[in-house]
Amino acid sequence: MTKEEKKELNDLLNYVKNNILYYSDTQKTPPFLKKKINELALGEDGVFNYTYKMILYSFMINKNRIEYAFNTKTFKTEKHKINYMMVVVANSMNDIKKKVNLNKKIQEQKNRTLDDAQYLAENNLLYGRDNYVRKTIELRSDEIDKLW
């Protein structure tokens, strides 16, 4: 696991601990939560399906739904509560992944468009300015200038 992945996992666990489960700073993050998050990230085949950042986005988007469930349902144990929360998050992961991939494509397209426009402007190719020849002849006389 790289430093960036560790940071993303730490940010995710802190968000869930503080903003979803509302644990105090003295309470420890449940190891079962870490296990469930890693299972969601790695998937069944052990290959990364989702990044920790995508999982964090899913928690942020589903926060109200999870809080509503916590307030209206009764859970026997903490594990039961975490399992329910993870099912809600897992159900929206494909949508989150599609949105993230779409945003990446849009950003790449914007960068490519900006690079193309910058190239055209730098090389004076924008709007065919490199071979522009004026077609009209300017007729000016000094006598007209003297009148004004």
C-alpha positions in Angstrom: 0.0 0.0 0.0 1.4 3.4 -1.0 1.6 6.4 1.2 -1.3 8.0 -0.8 -3.5 5.0 -0.4 -2.7 4.9 3.4 -3.6 8.6 3.6 -6.9 8.0 1.7 -7.8 5.1 4.0 -7.0 7.1 7.1 -9.2 10.0 5.8 -12.0 7.6 5.0 -11.8 5.9 8.4 -11.7 9.3 10.2 -14.7 10.5 8.2 -16.8 7.4 9.0 -15.7 7.5 12.7 -16.5 11.2 13.2 -19.3 12.1 10.7 -21.3 8.8 10.4 -20.8 6.8 13.6 -20.2 10.0 15.7 -17.5 8.4 17.9 -15.5 10.6 20.2 -11.7 11.0 19.9 -11.2 8.5 22.7 -13.1 5.8 21.0 -11.2 3.4 18.7 -12.2 2.7 15.1 -13.7 -0.8 15.0 -11.4 -3.3 13.3 -14.5 -4.8 11.7 -15.0 -1.5 9.9 -11.5 -1.6 8.5 -12.0 -5.1 7.4 -15.3 -4.3 5.6 -13.8 -1.3 3.9 -10.8 -3.3 2.6 -13.2 -6.0 1.4 -15.1 -3.4 -0.6 -12.0 -1.9 -2.0 -10.3 -5.1 -3.0 -13.4 -7.0 -4.1 -13.8 -10.7 -4.2 -10.9 -11.4 -6.5 -8.4 -9.4 -4.5 -7.9 -6.8 -7.2 -8.6 -3.1 -6.5 -12.1 -2.4 -7.7 -12.6 0.9 -6.0 -10.2 3.4 -4.5 -10.6 4.6 -1.0 -11.4 8.0 -2.3 -14.4 6.6 -4.3 -15.6 4.8 -1.1 -15.3 8.1 0.8 -17.4 9.8 -1.9 -20.0 7.1 -1.5 -20.1 7.6 2.3 -20.5 11.4 1.7 -23.4 10.9 -0.8 -25.2 8.3 1.3 -24.7 10.0 4.7 -28.3 11.1 5.0 -29.6 7.7 4.1 -27.3 6.0 6.6 -28.2 8.4 9.4 -31.9 7.9 8.7 -31.5 4.2 9.0 -29.5 4.6 12.2 -32.3 6.7 13.7 -35.2 4.6 12.6 -33.9 1.0 12.8 -32.7 -0.9 15.8 -29.5 -2.8 15.6 -28.5 -5.6 17.9 -24.8 -5.1 17.7 -22.2 -2.7 16.4 -21.3 -5.3 13.7 -24.9 -5.3 12.5 -24.9 -1.6 12.3 -21.6 -1.5 10.3 -22.9 -4.3 8.0 -26.0 -2.3 7.2 -24.0 0.8 6.5 -21.6 -1.0 4.2 -24.4 -2.5 2.2 -25.8 1.0 1.6 -22.4 2.2 0.5 -21.7 -0.8 -1.7 -25.0 -0.5 -3.5 -24.0 2.9 -4.8 -20.3 2.2 -5.7 -20.9 1.4 -9.4 -22.7 4.8 -9.8 -19.8 6.6 -8.0 -17.2 4.8 -10.2 -19.1 5.8 -13.3 -19.2 9.5 -12.2 -15.5 9.5 -11.3 -14.5 8.0 -14.6 -16.8 10.4 -16.5 -15.2 13.4 -14.6 -11.8 12.1 -15.5 -12.7 11.9 -19.2 -14.2 15.4 -19.2 -11.1 16.8 -17.5 -8.8 15.1 -20.0 -10.9 16.4 -22.8 -10.7 20.0 -21.4 -7.0 19.7 -21.0 -6.6 18.4 -24.5 -8.8 21.2 -25.9 -6.8 23.8 -24.0 -3.5 22.3 -25.2 -4.8 22.3 -28.8 -5.9 25.9 -28.5 -2.7 27.0 -26.9 -0.7 25.2 -29.7 -2.8 27.0 -32.4 -2.4 30.4 -30.7 1.3 30.0 -30.2 1.9 29.0 -33.8 -0.4 31.7 -35.1 -2.6 29.0 -36.7 -5.8 30.1 -35.0 -8.4 31.1 -37.6 -5.9 30.7 -40.5 -3.9 33.9 -39.6 -0.6 32.5 -40.7 -1.4 33.2 -44.4 -3.8 36.1 -44.3 -3.4 38.6 -47.1 -5.4 41.8 -47.1 -7.6 41.9 -50.2 -8.6 45.6 -50.1 -6.4 48.5 -51.0 -6.5 51.4 -48.6 -7.1 54.7 -50.3 -5.9 57.6 -48.1 -5.0 61.0 -48.9 -3.1 63.6 -46.9 -5.6 66.2 -48.0 -8.4 64.5 -46.1 -6.4 64.3 -43.0 -5.8 68.1 -43.2 -9.5 68.8 -43.2 -10.0 67.3 -39.8 
